Amino acid sequence: MSIGEKCTKETPKMFSDNDQQRLMKIVPMDQAILGWRDDFGEYLKVITKPGWNMTRKYAESWQNGVQMNYLQKIWTNMTDLGAMRLVERMAKLFVRVKDGLSKDDHE
């Protein structure tokens, strides 16, 4: 008795003969490898497409001026001391809240 015969006799059948013929087909190894290669190529395209699109959009944003506008806003904010104004407002708010809390403590 060959190993193949032994395996088929000892392992339970998962599919009926009809389902097995419908679900499985035997193909030559070279065709199977070519099919796997094509499937793998498609898989690579699918998983790399989002990164590729993001990179393309980023490059386009430099070409159409979006990135330059963003950098210009940052530069304007830095030269106008926008962050310092924000810190000043936060400090005033902090002092006002602290004063309010200390008044509540004395009452």
N, C-alpha and C positions, 0 to 999 in steps of 0.2 A: 504494500500500500504506500503510495507516495504521500509526501507531506501535504500537498494540496488537497488530496482526497481526505486525508485525516482531518485537516482543518475544517473542510466543509461538512464533514460528518459530525464533528464535535461542537462546532459553533452553531448556536440557534439562528434561524433565519429571521432577519429583521424585516425584510420586504417580501411580498409575494413575488412569484416569477414575473408577473405582468409589470409590477412596479419596478422590479430590478431591471428589466429590459428598458423601461421608460426612463429611469433615473441614471442608469450607468451605461456607458458605452466604452468599448475598447478601441483605442486609437494607437497608431504607431508612435513610438517615443519621440521621434523628431517633430511630429505634428503637435504633440502635447507640449514639448519644450517651446516651440514657436508660439503656441497659444498662451502659455504662461508668460513668455516674454512680452507679448502684446498686452496682456492684462496688467502686467507689472508696469509697463510704460504708461498705460492709462491711469493707473493708480498714482504713479509719480506726478503726472500732470494734475490730477485732482488735489493732491496734498500740497503741491508747490504753487498752485494758482493764487491762493489768497496772499501769500508773501510776495509773489511776483506783482500782483495788482497793487499792493500797498507800496512797494518800491517804485513802481511806475508813477503812482499818484504823487508820491513824495518828490520825485524828479520833476513832474509837471508843475508842482506848486512852486518850485524855484523858477521855472520858466515863465509862469503866468503872473508872478509877482506876489503871491500870497505870503510866501516866507519873508520877502522883503518888507511887506507891510507889517508883519508881525514883529520883525526885528526893529523896524522904525518905531513902533509903539513902545517897545521895551526901552529903546534909546531915549525917546521923548520922556517916558516915565522916570528914567534915571536922571536925566538932565533937569527935569522940573522938580526933582526930589519928591516924587509921588509917594515913595515908601516912607520917607520922613514925615510927610503930612499924615499918613495913615498911623504911624507910631504916635505922633502928637495927639491925634484924635483918640486913640486907644488909651493913652496916658491920662488925658482929661476925663475920659469916661471912667477909668479906673479910680481916679481921685474922687470923682463925684460919687461913685458907688461906695468907696471906702468911707467918705465923709457921711454918707447916708447910713451906713452900717454902724459907725461909731456913735452917731446921734441916737440910734435905736438902743445901743448898749447902755447909754446913760439914763434913759427914761425908764 
